[in-house]
Amino acid sequence: MHSKYEVICEELDVVTITYFAKLYEYTQTWKEAANQLQQGFMDLAHAKYTMGSHRISQYSYDERMKAALQV
């Protein structure tokens, strides 16, 4: 028969493992978002370099572009 102490320890183990799994998932998602943002800046810098700095401004972007996700 399990004592209360063993039951609590098992529950804490499950909660800790779940926490670390979620933390790992968050970290991976954050890294992916950072990489995509970095690639976007590189693409924009390349476009400005190719077309000239005054040819691309905030008014050059398609106004139909909307964020797919808001946090």
CHARMM internal coordinates of N, CA and C (Angstrom, degrees):
IC EDIT
DIST 1 N 1 CA 1.4406
DIST 1 CA 1 C 1.5318
ANGL 1 N 1 CA 1 C 109.38
DIST 1 C 2 N 1.3194
ANGL 1 CA 1 C 2 N 115.35
DIHE 1 N 1 CA 1 C 2 N 138.29
DIST 2 N 2 CA 1.4586
ANGL 1 C 2 N 2 CA 120.39
DIHE 1 CA 1 C 2 N 2 CA 179.60
DIST 2 CA 2 C 1.5207
ANGL 2 N 2 CA 2 C 110.29
DIHE 1 C 2 N 2 CA 2 C -79.75
DIST 2 C 3 N 1.3044
ANGL 2 CA 2 C 3 N 113.62
DIHE 2 N 2 CA 2 C 3 N 139.42
DIST 3 N 3 CA 1.4596
ANGL 2 C 3 N 3 CA 117.44
DIHE 2 CA 2 C 3 N 3 CA 172.83
DIST 3 CA 3 C 1.5281
ANGL 3 N 3 CA 3 C 107.87
DIHE 2 C 3 N 3 CA 3 C -83.80
DIST 3 C 4 N 1.3089
ANGL 3 CA 3 C 4 N 116.35
DIHE 3 N 3 CA 3 C 4 N 166.99
DIST 4 N 4 CA 1.4669
ANGL 3 C 4 N 4 CA 120.46
DIHE 3 CA 3 C 4 N 4 CA 178.58
DIST 4 CA 4 C 1.5185
ANGL 4 N 4 CA 4 C 110.43
DIHE 3 C 4 N 4 CA 4 C -60.63
DIST 4 C 5 N 1.3234
ANGL 4 CA 4 C 5 N 116.24
DIHE 4 N 4 CA 4 C 5 N -35.83
DIST 5 N 5 CA 1.4580
ANGL 4 C 5 N 5 CA 121.03
DIHE 4 CA 4 C 5 N 5 CA -179.65
DIST 5 CA 5 C 1.5276
ANGL 5 N 5 CA 5 C 110.93
DIHE 4 C 5 N 5 CA 5 C -62.37
DIST 5 C 6 N 1.3152
ANGL 5 CA 5 C 6 N 118.08
DIHE 5 N 5 CA 5 C 6 N -43.90
DIST 6 N 6 CA 1.4668
ANGL 5 C 6 N 6 CA 121.48
DIHE 5 CA 5 C 6 N 6 CA 179.70
DIST 6 CA 6 C 1.5226
ANGL 6 N 6 CA 6 C 111.68
DIHE 5 C 6 N 6 CA 6 C -66.60
DIST 6 C 7 N 1.3181
ANGL 6 CA 6 C 7 N 117.23
DIHE 6 N 6 CA 6 C 7 N -38.63
DIST 7 N 7 CA 1.4583
ANGL 6 C 7 N 7 CA 121.68
DIHE 6 CA 6 C 7 N 7 CA 178.50
DIST 7 CA 7 C 1.5248
ANGL 7 N 7 CA 7 C 110.17
DIHE 6 C 7 N 7 CA 7 C -64.65
DIST 7 C 8 N 1.3269
ANGL 7 CA 7 C 8 N 116.51
DIHE 7 N 7 CA 7 C 8 N -44.17
DIST 8 N 8 CA 1.4664
ANGL 7 C 8 N 8 CA 120.67
DIHE 7 CA 7 C 8 N 8 CA 178.99
DIST 8 CA 8 C 1.5221
ANGL 8 N 8 CA 8 C 110.12
DIHE 7 C 8 N 8 CA 8 C -63.81
DIST 8 C 9 N 1.3205
ANGL 8 CA 8 C 9 N 117.28
DIHE 8 N 8 CA 8 C 9 N -41.95
DIST 9 N 9 CA 1.4688
ANGL 8 C 9 N 9 CA 120.84
DIHE 8 CA 8 C 9 N 9 CA 178.89
DIST 9 CA 9 C 1.5355
ANGL 9 N 9 CA 9 C 111.25
DIHE 8 C 9 N 9 CA 9 C -62.49
DIST 9 C 10 N 1.3153
ANGL 9 CA 9 C 10 N 117.35
DIHE 9 N 9 CA 9 C 10 N -41.54
DIST 10 N 10 CA 1.4626
ANGL 9 C 10 N 10 CA 120.46
DIHE 9 CA 9 C 10 N 10 CA 178.05
DIST 10 CA 10 C 1.5219
ANGL 10 N 10 CA 10 C 111.39
DIHE 9 C 10 N 10 CA 10 C -64.85
DIST 10 C 11 N 1.3190
ANGL 10 CA 10 C 11 N 117.31
DIHE 10 N 10 CA 10 C 11 N -41.09
DIST 11 N 11 CA 1.4685
ANGL 10 C 11 N 11 CA 121.03
DIHE 10 CA 10 C 11 N 11 CA 177.88
DIST 11 CA 11 C 1.5229
ANGL 11 N 11 CA 11 C 110.74
DIHE 10 C 11 N 11 CA 11 C -64.50
DIST 11 C 12 N 1.3196
ANGL 11 CA 11 C 12 N 117.04
DIHE 11 N 11 CA 11 C 12 N -41.97
DIST 12 N 12 CA 1.4590
ANGL 11 C 12 N 12 CA 120.23
DIHE 11 CA 11 C 12 N 12 CA 177.77
DIST 12 CA 12 C 1.5258
ANGL 12 N 12 CA 12 C 111.55
DIHE 11 C 12 N 12 CA 12 C -64.67
DIST 12 C 13 N 1.3269
ANGL 12 CA 12 C 13 N 117.11
DIHE 12 N 12 CA 12 C 13 N -36.44
DIST 13 N 13 CA 1.4654
ANGL 12 C 13 N 13 CA 120.26
DIHE 12 CA 12 C 13 N 13 CA 176.52
DIST 13 CA 13 C 1.5269
ANGL 13 N 13 CA 13 C 110.91
DIHE 12 C 13 N 13 CA 13 C -61.67
DIST 13 C 14 N 1.3208
ANGL 13 CA 13 C 14 N 115.93
DIHE 13 N 13 CA 13 C 14 N -44.35
DIST 14 N 14 CA 1.4713
ANGL 13 C 14 N 14 CA 120.40
DIHE 13 CA 13 C 14 N 14 CA -179.67
DIST 14 CA 14 C 1.5313
ANGL 14 N 14 CA 14 C 110.04
DIHE 13 C 14 N 14 CA 14 C -64.29
DIST 14 C 15 N 1.3161
ANGL 14 CA 14 C 15 N 117.35
DIHE 14 N 14 CA 14 C 15 N -43.96
DIST 15 N 15 CA 1.4638
ANGL 14 C 15 N 15 CA 121.21
DIHE 14 CA 14 C 15 N 15 CA 179.88
DIST 15 CA 15 C 1.5302
ANGL 15 N 15 CA 15 C 110.37
DIHE 14 C 15 N 15 CA 15 C -64.19
DIST 15 C 16 N 1.3297
ANGL 15 CA 15 C 16 N 117.48
DIHE 15 N 15 CA 15 C 16 N -40.90
DIST 16 N 16 CA 1.4604
ANGL 15 C 16 N 16 CA 121.28
DIHE 15 CA 15 C 16 N 16 CA -179.97
DIST 16 CA 16 C 1.5218
ANGL 16 N 16 CA 16 C 111.11
DIHE 15 C 16 N 16 CA 16 C -65.53
DIST 16 C 17 N 1.3162
ANGL 16 CA 16 C 17 N 117.41
DIHE 16 N 16 CA 16 C 17 N -43.77
DIST 17 N 17 CA 1.4711
ANGL 16 C 17 N 17 CA 121.12
DIHE 16 CA 16 C 17 N 17 CA 178.87
DIST 17 CA 17 C 1.5252
ANGL 17 N 17 CA 17 C 110.17
DIHE 16 C 17 N 17 CA 17 C -63.57
DIST 17 C 18 N 1.3180
ANGL 17 CA 17 C 18 N 117.23
DIHE 17 N 17 CA 17 C 18 N -41.93
DIST 18 N 18 CA 1.4652
ANGL 17 C 18 N 18 CA 121.05
DIHE 17 CA 17 C 18 N 18 CA 177.48
DIST 18 CA 18 C 1.5226
ANGL 18 N 18 CA 18 C 110.85
DIHE 17 C 18 N 18 CA 18 C -62.66
DIST 18 C 19 N 1.3303
ANGL 18 CA 18 C 19 N 116.61
DIHE 18 N 18 CA 18 C 19 N -42.30
DIST 19 N 19 CA 1.4549
ANGL 18 C 19 N 19 CA 121.26
DIHE 18 CA 18 C 19 N 19 CA 179.26
DIST 19 CA 19 C 1.5235
ANGL 19 N 19 CA 19 C 110.99
DIHE 18 C 19 N 19 CA 19 C -60.36
DIST 19 C 20 N 1.3307
ANGL 19 CA 19 C 20 N 116.66
DIHE 19 N 19 CA 19 C 20 N -47.77
DIST 20 N 20 CA 1.4579
ANGL 19 C 20 N 20 CA 119.59
DIHE 19 CA 19 C 20 N 20 CA -178.90
DIST 20 CA 20 C 1.5233
ANGL 20 N 20 CA 20 C 112.14
DIHE 19 C 20 N 20 CA 20 C -66.79
DIST 20 C 21 N 1.3145
ANGL 20 CA 20 C 21 N 118.05
DIHE 20 N 20 CA 20 C 21 N -33.33
DIST 21 N 21 CA 1.4663
ANGL 20 C 21 N 21 CA 121.12
DIHE 20 CA 20 C 21 N 21 CA 176.21
DIST 21 CA 21 C 1.5313
ANGL 21 N 21 CA 21 C 110.27
DIHE 20 C 21 N 21 CA 21 C -65.18
DIST 21 C 22 N 1.3305
ANGL 21 CA 21 C 22 N 116.67
DIHE 21 N 21 CA 21 C 22 N -44.00
DIST 22 N 22 CA 1.4685
ANGL 21 C 22 N 22 CA 120.51
DIHE 21 CA 21 C 22 N 22 CA 178.18
DIST 22 CA 22 C 1.5238
ANGL 22 N 22 CA 22 C 111.06
DIHE 21 C 22 N 22 CA 22 C -66.67
DIST 22 C 23 N 1.3239
ANGL 22 CA 22 C 23 N 117.25
DIHE 22 N 22 CA 22 C 23 N -38.26
DIST 23 N 23 CA 1.4562
ANGL 22 C 23 N 23 CA 121.17
DIHE 22 CA 22 C 23 N 23 CA 177.87
DIST 23 CA 23 C 1.5221
ANGL 23 N 23 CA 23 C 110.97
DIHE 22 C 23 N 23 CA 23 C -63.95
DIST 23 C 24 N 1.3216
ANGL 23 CA 23 C 24 N 116.96
DIHE 23 N 23 CA 23 C 24 N -40.67
DIST 24 N 24 CA 1.4612
ANGL 23 C 24 N 24 CA 121.24
DIHE 23 CA 23 C 24 N 24 CA 177.06
DIST 24 CA 24 C 1.5317
ANGL 24 N 24 CA 24 C 110.26
DIHE 23 C 24 N 24 CA 24 C -64.25
DIST 24 C 25 N 1.3220
ANGL 24 CA 24 C 25 N 117.18
DIHE 24 N 24 CA 24 C 25 N -44.36
DIST 25 N 25 CA 1.4709
ANGL 24 C 25 N 25 CA 121.61
DIHE 24 CA 24 C 25 N 25 CA 178.72
DIST 25 CA 25 C 1.5295
ANGL 25 N 25 CA 25 C 110.73
DIHE 24 C 25 N 25 CA 25 C -61.23
DIST 25 C 26 N 1.3313
ANGL 25 CA 25 C 26 N 117.14
DIHE 25 N 25 CA 25 C 26 N -42.96
DIST 26 N 26 CA 1.4658
ANGL 25 C 26 N 26 CA 121.51
DIHE 25 CA 25 C 26 N 26 CA 178.09
DIST 26 CA 26 C 1.5237
ANGL 26 N 26 CA 26 C 110.51
DIHE 25 C 26 N 26 CA 26 C -61.88
DIST 26 C 27 N 1.3205
ANGL 26 CA 26 C 27 N 116.87
DIHE 26 N 26 CA 26 C 27 N -45.32
DIST 27 N 27 CA 1.4595
ANGL 26 C 27 N 27 CA 121.11
DIHE 26 CA 26 C 27 N 27 CA -178.72
DIST 27 CA 27 C 1.5230
ANGL 27 N 27 CA 27 C 111.04
DIHE 26 C 27 N 27 CA 27 C -62.41
DIST 27 C 28 N 1.3189
ANGL 27 CA 27 C 28 N 117.18
DIHE 27 N 27 CA 27 C 28 N -42.66
DIST 28 N 28 CA 1.4643
ANGL 27 C 28 N 28 CA 120.79
DIHE 27 CA 27 C 28 N 28 CA 179.16
DIST 28 CA 28 C 1.5284
ANGL 28 N 28 CA 28 C 110.82
DIHE 27 C 28 N 28 CA 28 C -64.65
DIST 28 C 29 N 1.3120
ANGL 28 CA 28 C 29 N 117.14
DIHE 28 N 28 CA 28 C 29 N -42.60
DIST 29 N 29 CA 1.4633
ANGL 28 C 29 N 29 CA 121.29
DIHE 28 CA 28 C 29 N 29 CA 178.90
DIST 29 CA 29 C 1.5185
ANGL 29 N 29 CA 29 C 110.87
DIHE 28 C 29 N 29 CA 29 C -64.45
DIST 29 C 30 N 1.3335
ANGL 29 CA 29 C 30 N 116.65
DIHE 29 N 29 CA 29 C 30 N -41.03
DIST 30 N 30 CA 1.4641
ANGL 29 C 30 N 30 CA 121.48
DIHE 29 CA 29 C 30 N 30 CA 178.65
DIST 30 CA 30 C 1.5207
ANGL 30 N 30 CA 30 C 110.90
DIHE 29 C 30 N 30 CA 30 C -63.51
DIST 30 C 31 N 1.3348
ANGL 30 CA 30 C 31 N 117.52
DIHE 30 N 30 CA 30 C 31 N -42.99
DIST 31 N 31 CA 1.4640
ANGL 30 C 31 N 31 CA 121.11
DIHE 30 CA 30 C 31 N 31 CA 178.36
DIST 31 CA 31 C 1.5279
ANGL 31 N 31 CA 31 C 111.19
DIHE 30 C 31 N 31 CA 31 C -62.99
DIST 31 C 32 N 1.3293
ANGL 31 CA 31 C 32 N 116.56
DIHE 31 N 31 CA 31 C 32 N -41.90
DIST 32 N 32 CA 1.4666
ANGL 31 C 32 N 32 CA 120.34
DIHE 31 CA 31 C 32 N 32 CA 179.15
DIST 32 CA 32 C 1.5290
ANGL 32 N 32 CA 32 C 111.02
DIHE 31 C 32 N 32 CA 32 C -63.73
DIST 32 C 33 N 1.3228
ANGL 32 CA 32 C 33 N 116.99
DIHE 32 N 32 CA 32 C 33 N -43.42
DIST 33 N 33 CA 1.4665
ANGL 32 C 33 N 33 CA 120.56
DIHE 32 CA 32 C 33 N 33 CA 178.65
DIST 33 CA 33 C 1.5264
ANGL 33 N 33 CA 33 C 110.48
DIHE 32 C 33 N 33 CA 33 C -64.08
DIST 33 C 34 N 1.3145
ANGL 33 CA 33 C 34 N 117.61
DIHE 33 N 33 CA 33 C 34 N -40.87
DIST 34 N 34 CA 1.4691
ANGL 33 C 34 N 34 CA 120.93
DIHE 33 CA 33 C 34 N 34 CA 178.92
DIST 34 CA 34 C 1.5240
ANGL 34 N 34 CA 34 C 110.64
DIHE 33 C 34 N 34 CA 34 C -64.16
DIST 34 C 35 N 1.3206
ANGL 34 CA 34 C 35 N 117.35
DIHE 34 N 34 CA 34 C 35 N -40.45
DIST 35 N 35 CA 1.4658
ANGL 34 C 35 N 35 CA 120.36
DIHE 34 CA 34 C 35 N 35 CA 178.44
DIST 35 CA 35 C 1.5282
ANGL 35 N 35 CA 35 C 111.35
DIHE 34 C 35 N 35 CA 35 C -64.96
DIST 35 C 36 N 1.3284
ANGL 35 CA 35 C 36 N 116.79
DIHE 35 N 35 CA 35 C 36 N -41.15
DIST 36 N 36 CA 1.4660
ANGL 35 C 36 N 36 CA 119.67
DIHE 35 CA 35 C 36 N 36 CA 178.92
DIST 36 CA 36 C 1.5202
ANGL 36 N 36 CA 36 C 111.33
DIHE 35 C 36 N 36 CA 36 C -66.64
DIST 36 C 37 N 1.3195
ANGL 36 CA 36 C 37 N 117.15
DIHE 36 N 36 CA 36 C 37 N -39.22
DIST 37 N 37 CA 1.4624
ANGL 36 C 37 N 37 CA 120.79
DIHE 36 CA 36 C 37 N 37 CA 177.51
DIST 37 CA 37 C 1.5232
ANGL 37 N 37 CA 37 C 110.50
DIHE 36 C 37 N 37 CA 37 C -64.70
DIST 37 C 38 N 1.3210
ANGL 37 CA 37 C 38 N 116.47
DIHE 37 N 37 CA 37 C 38 N -42.68
DIST 38 N 38 CA 1.4610
ANGL 37 C 38 N 38 CA 120.63
DIHE 37 CA 37 C 38 N 38 CA 178.05
DIST 38 CA 38 C 1.5264
ANGL 38 N 38 CA 38 C 110.61
DIHE 37 C 38 N 38 CA 38 C -61.95
DIST 38 C 39 N 1.3271
ANGL 38 CA 38 C 39 N 116.90
DIHE 38 N 38 CA 38 C 39 N -42.72
DIST 39 N 39 CA 1.4648
ANGL 38 C 39 N 39 CA 120.21
DIHE 38 CA 38 C 39 N 39 CA 178.98
DIST 39 CA 39 C 1.5264
ANGL 39 N 39 CA 39 C 110.81
DIHE 38 C 39 N 39 CA 39 C -64.18
DIST 39 C 40 N 1.3351
ANGL 39 CA 39 C 40 N 117.25
DIHE 39 N 39 CA 39 C 40 N -36.90
DIST 40 N 40 CA 1.4562
ANGL 39 C 40 N 40 CA 120.50
DIHE 39 CA 39 C 40 N 40 CA 176.95
DIST 40 CA 40 C 1.5224
ANGL 40 N 40 CA 40 C 112.16
DIHE 39 C 40 N 40 CA 40 C -62.90
DIST 40 C 41 N 1.3187
ANGL 40 CA 40 C 41 N 116.73
DIHE 40 N 40 CA 40 C 41 N -42.18
DIST 41 N 41 CA 1.4692
ANGL 40 C 41 N 41 CA 120.13
DIHE 40 CA 40 C 41 N 41 CA 177.33
DIST 41 CA 41 C 1.5242
ANGL 41 N 41 CA 41 C 110.90
DIHE 40 C 41 N 41 CA 41 C -65.13
DIST 41 C 42 N 1.3280
ANGL 41 CA 41 C 42 N 116.70
DIHE 41 N 41 CA 41 C 42 N -39.00
DIST 42 N 42 CA 1.4661
ANGL 41 C 42 N 42 CA 119.80
DIHE 41 CA 41 C 42 N 42 CA 178.87
DIST 42 CA 42 C 1.5312
ANGL 42 N 42 CA 42 C 110.35
DIHE 41 C 42 N 42 CA 42 C -65.47
DIST 42 C 43 N 1.3346
ANGL 42 CA 42 C 43 N 116.75
DIHE 42 N 42 CA 42 C 43 N -41.45
DIST 43 N 43 CA 1.4666
ANGL 42 C 43 N 43 CA 120.44
DIHE 42 CA 42 C 43 N 43 CA 178.10
DIST 43 CA 43 C 1.5306
ANGL 43 N 43 CA 43 C 110.86
DIHE 42 C 43 N 43 CA 43 C -63.27
DIST 43 C 44 N 1.3273
ANGL 43 CA 43 C 44 N 116.62
DIHE 43 N 43 CA 43 C 44 N -42.08
DIST 44 N 44 CA 1.4577
ANGL 43 C 44 N 44 CA 120.39
DIHE 43 CA 43 C 44 N 44 CA 178.87
DIST 44 CA 44 C 1.5242
ANGL 44 N 44 CA 44 C 110.83
DIHE 43 C 44 N 44 CA 44 C -65.32
DIST 44 C 45 N 1.3209
ANGL 44 CA 44 C 45 N 116.74
DIHE 44 N 44 CA 44 C 45 N -41.81
DIST 45 N 45 CA 1.4709
ANGL 44 C 45 N 45 CA 120.10
DIHE 44 CA 44 C 45 N 45 CA 178.32
DIST 45 CA 45 C 1.5224
ANGL 45 N 45 CA 45 C 110.63
DIHE 44 C 45 N 45 CA 45 C -63.23
DIST 45 C 46 N 1.3238
ANGL 45 CA 45 C 46 N 116.63
DIHE 45 N 45 CA 45 C 46 N -39.80
DIST 46 N 46 CA 1.4657
ANGL 45 C 46 N 46 CA 119.97
DIHE 45 CA 45 C 46 N 46 CA 178.82
DIST 46 CA 46 C 1.5263
ANGL 46 N 46 CA 46 C 110.64
DIHE 45 C 46 N 46 CA 46 C -65.88
DIST 46 C 47 N 1.3311
ANGL 46 CA 46 C 47 N 116.62
DIHE 46 N 46 CA 46 C 47 N -41.06
DIST 47 N 47 CA 1.4671
ANGL 46 C 47 N 47 CA 120.02
DIHE 46 CA 46 C 47 N 47 CA 178.84
DIST 47 CA 47 C 1.5246
ANGL 47 N 47 CA 47 C 110.63
DIHE 46 C 47 N 47 CA 47 C -64.06
DIST 47 C 48 N 1.3241
ANGL 47 CA 47 C 48 N 117.02
DIHE 47 N 47 CA 47 C 48 N -41.67
DIST 48 N 48 CA 1.4663
ANGL 47 C 48 N 48 CA 119.90
DIHE 47 CA 47 C 48 N 48 CA 178.37
DIST 48 CA 48 C 1.5237
ANGL 48 N 48 CA 48 C 110.67
DIHE 47 C 48 N 48 CA 48 C -64.76
DIST 48 C 49 N 1.3154
ANGL 48 CA 48 C 49 N 116.80
DIHE 48 N 48 CA 48 C 49 N -40.08
DIST 49 N 49 CA 1.4587
ANGL 48 C 49 N 49 CA 120.88
DIHE 48 CA 48 C 49 N 49 CA 179.12
DIST 49 CA 49 C 1.5285
ANGL 49 N 49 CA 49 C 110.49
DIHE 48 C 49 N 49 CA 49 C -64.74
DIST 49 C 50 N 1.3304
ANGL 49 CA 49 C 50 N 116.41
DIHE 49 N 49 CA 49 C 50 N -42.76
DIST 50 N 50 CA 1.4581
ANGL 49 C 50 N 50 CA 121.53
DIHE 49 CA 49 C 50 N 50 CA -177.15
DIST 50 CA 50 C 1.5251
ANGL 50 N 50 CA 50 C 111.62
DIHE 49 C 50 N 50 CA 50 C -70.22
DIST 50 C 51 N 1.3275
ANGL 50 CA 50 C 51 N 117.05
DIHE 50 N 50 CA 50 C 51 N -44.86
DIST 51 N 51 CA 1.4654
ANGL 50 C 51 N 51 CA 121.06
DIHE 50 CA 50 C 51 N 51 CA -173.73
DIST 51 CA 51 C 1.5249
ANGL 51 N 51 CA 51 C 113.54
DIHE 50 C 51 N 51 CA 51 C -93.73
DIST 51 C 52 N 1.2987
ANGL 51 CA 51 C 52 N 117.89
DIHE 51 N 51 CA 51 C 52 N -11.70
DIST 52 N 52 CA 1.4617
ANGL 51 C 52 N 52 CA 120.24
DIHE 51 CA 51 C 52 N 52 CA -175.72
DIST 52 CA 52 C 1.5102
ANGL 52 N 52 CA 52 C 109.91
DIHE 51 C 52 N 52 CA 52 C 99.37
DIST 52 C 53 N 1.3013
ANGL 52 CA 52 C 53 N 116.45
DIHE 52 N 52 CA 52 C 53 N 144.41
DIST 53 N 53 CA 1.4665
ANGL 52 C 53 N 53 CA 120.14
DIHE 52 CA 52 C 53 N 53 CA -172.35
DIST 53 CA 53 C 1.5276
ANGL 53 N 53 CA 53 C 113.53
DIHE 52 C 53 N 53 CA 53 C -67.67
DIST 53 C 54 N 1.3559
ANGL 53 CA 53 C 54 N 118.89
DIHE 53 N 53 CA 53 C 54 N -29.30
DIST 54 N 54 CA 1.4643
ANGL 53 C 54 N 54 CA 117.95
DIHE 53 CA 53 C 54 N 54 CA -178.41
DIST 54 CA 54 C 1.5280
ANGL 54 N 54 CA 54 C 112.41
DIHE 53 C 54 N 54 CA 54 C -89.04
DIST 54 C 55 N 1.3275
ANGL 54 CA 54 C 55 N 117.56
DIHE 54 N 54 CA 54 C 55 N -4.27
DIST 55 N 55 CA 1.4688
ANGL 54 C 55 N 55 CA 119.98
DIHE 54 CA 54 C 55 N 55 CA 178.64
DIST 55 CA 55 C 1.5254
ANGL 55 N 55 CA 55 C 111.73
DIHE 54 C 55 N 55 CA 55 C -83.07
DIST 55 C 56 N 1.3187
ANGL 55 CA 55 C 56 N 117.97
DIHE 55 N 55 CA 55 C 56 N -23.41
DIST 56 N 56 CA 1.4643
ANGL 55 C 56 N 56 CA 121.09
DIHE 55 CA 55 C 56 N 56 CA -179.32
DIST 56 CA 56 C 1.5198
ANGL 56 N 56 CA 56 C 108.31
DIHE 55 C 56 N 56 CA 56 C -118.71
DIST 56 C 57 N 1.3217
ANGL 56 CA 56 C 57 N 115.74
DIHE 56 N 56 CA 56 C 57 N 122.16
DIST 57 N 57 CA 1.4601
ANGL 56 C 57 N 57 CA 121.16
DIHE 56 CA 56 C 57 N 57 CA 177.28
DIST 57 CA 57 C 1.5229
ANGL 57 N 57 CA 57 C 107.73
DIHE 56 C 57 N 57 CA 57 C -141.93
DIST 57 C 58 N 1.3203
ANGL 57 CA 57 C 58 N 116.53
DIHE 57 N 57 CA 57 C 58 N -173.81
DIST 58 N 58 CA 1.4564
ANGL 57 C 58 N 58 CA 119.58
DIHE 57 CA 57 C 58 N 58 CA 179.34
DIST 58 CA 58 C 1.5243
ANGL 58 N 58 CA 58 C 111.91
DIHE 57 C 58 N 58 CA 58 C -63.85
DIST 58 C 59 N 1.3167
ANGL 58 CA 58 C 59 N 117.26
DIHE 58 N 58 CA 58 C 59 N -20.46
DIST 59 N 59 CA 1.4620
ANGL 58 C 59 N 59 CA 120.93
DIHE 58 CA 58 C 59 N 59 CA -179.91
DIST 59 CA 59 C 1.5236
ANGL 59 N 59 CA 59 C 112.25
DIHE 58 C 59 N 59 CA 59 C -83.57
DIST 59 C 60 N 1.3253
ANGL 59 CA 59 C 60 N 117.34
DIHE 59 N 59 CA 59 C 60 N -7.25
DIST 60 N 60 CA 1.4606
ANGL 59 C 60 N 60 CA 121.49
DIHE 59 CA 59 C 60 N 60 CA -179.98
DIST 60 CA 60 C 1.5230
ANGL 60 N 60 CA 60 C 112.69
DIHE 59 C 60 N 60 CA 60 C -84.56
DIST 60 C 61 N 1.3086
ANGL 60 CA 60 C 61 N 117.45
DIHE 60 N 60 CA 60 C 61 N -14.79
DIST 61 N 61 CA 1.4612
ANGL 60 C 61 N 61 CA 120.73
DIHE 60 CA 60 C 61 N 61 CA -175.76
DIST 61 CA 61 C 1.5211
ANGL 61 N 61 CA 61 C 110.40
DIHE 60 C 61 N 61 CA 61 C -78.45
DIST 61 C 62 N 1.2996
ANGL 61 CA 61 C 62 N 114.47
DIHE 61 N 61 CA 61 C 62 N 147.82
DIST 62 N 62 CA 1.4544
ANGL 61 C 62 N 62 CA 121.36
DIHE 61 CA 61 C 62 N 62 CA 177.35
DIST 62 CA 62 C 1.5347
ANGL 62 N 62 CA 62 C 108.56
DIHE 61 C 62 N 62 CA 62 C -69.10
DIST 62 C 63 N 1.3398
ANGL 62 CA 62 C 63 N 116.67
DIHE 62 N 62 CA 62 C 63 N 122.05
DIST 63 N 63 CA 1.4578
ANGL 62 C 63 N 63 CA 119.92
DIHE 62 CA 62 C 63 N 63 CA -176.45
DIST 63 CA 63 C 1.5179
ANGL 63 N 63 CA 63 C 112.47
DIHE 62 C 63 N 63 CA 63 C -73.18
DIST 63 C 64 N 1.3182
ANGL 63 CA 63 C 64 N 117.55
DIHE 63 N 63 CA 63 C 64 N -8.66
DIST 64 N 64 CA 1.4475
ANGL 63 C 64 N 64 CA 120.07
DIHE 63 CA 63 C 64 N 64 CA 177.06
DIST 64 CA 64 C 1.5219
ANGL 64 N 64 CA 64 C 111.61
DIHE 63 C 64 N 64 CA 64 C -78.24
DIST 64 C 65 N 1.3355
ANGL 64 CA 64 C 65 N 116.43
DIHE 64 N 64 CA 64 C 65 N -13.65
DIST 65 N 65 CA 1.4623
ANGL 64 C 65 N 65 CA 119.90
DIHE 64 CA 64 C 65 N 65 CA 178.91
DIST 65 CA 65 C 1.5153
ANGL 65 N 65 CA 65 C 109.22
DIHE 64 C 65 N 65 CA 65 C -65.69
DIST 65 C 66 N 1.2898
ANGL 65 CA 65 C 66 N 115.71
DIHE 65 N 65 CA 65 C 66 N 126.28
DIST 66 N 66 CA 1.4489
ANGL 65 C 66 N 66 CA 121.77
DIHE 65 CA 65 C 66 N 66 CA 177.44
DIST 66 CA 66 C 1.5217
ANGL 66 N 66 CA 66 C 108.41
DIHE 65 C 66 N 66 CA 66 C -131.10
DIST 66 C 67 N 1.3017
ANGL 66 CA 66 C 67 N 116.63
DIHE 66 N 66 CA 66 C 67 N 153.00
DIST 67 N 67 CA 1.4664
ANGL 66 C 67 N 67 CA 121.28
DIHE 66 CA 66 C 67 N 67 CA 177.43
DIST 67 CA 67 C 1.5237
ANGL 67 N 67 CA 67 C 109.84
DIHE 66 C 67 N 67 CA 67 C -63.75
DIST 67 C 68 N 1.3247
ANGL 67 CA 67 C 68 N 115.89
DIHE 67 N 67 CA 67 C 68 N 135.20
DIST 68 N 68 CA 1.4527
ANGL 67 C 68 N 68 CA 119.93
DIHE 67 CA 67 C 68 N 68 CA 178.20
DIST 68 CA 68 C 1.5265
ANGL 68 N 68 CA 68 C 110.75
DIHE 67 C 68 N 68 CA 68 C -79.06
DIST 68 C 69 N 1.3244
ANGL 68 CA 68 C 69 N 116.78
DIHE 68 N 68 CA 68 C 69 N -22.41
DIST 69 N 69 CA 1.4604
ANGL 68 C 69 N 69 CA 120.90
DIHE 68 CA 68 C 69 N 69 CA -176.85
DIST 69 CA 69 C 1.5076
ANGL 69 N 69 CA 69 C 108.78
DIHE 68 C 69 N 69 CA 69 C -147.07
DIST 69 C 70 N 1.3092
ANGL 69 CA 69 C 70 N 116.00
DIHE 69 N 69 CA 69 C 70 N 137.35
DIST 70 N 70 CA 1.4588
ANGL 69 C 70 N 70 CA 120.37
DIHE 69 CA 69 C 70 N 70 CA 176.02
DIST 70 CA 70 C 1.5207
ANGL 70 N 70 CA 70 C 108.20
DIHE 69 C 70 N 70 CA 70 C -117.53
DIST 70 C 71 N 1.3253
ANGL 70 CA 70 C 71 N 114.80
DIHE 70 N 70 CA 70 C 71 N 139.94
DIST 71 N 71 CA 1.4651
ANGL 70 C 71 N 71 CA 119.55
DIHE 70 CA 70 C 71 N 71 CA -179.51
DIST 71 CA 71 C 1.5009
ANGL 71 N 71 CA 71 C 109.45
DIHE 70 C 71 N 71 CA 71 C -108.73
END
COOR INIT
IC SEED 1 N 1 CA 1 C
IC BUILD
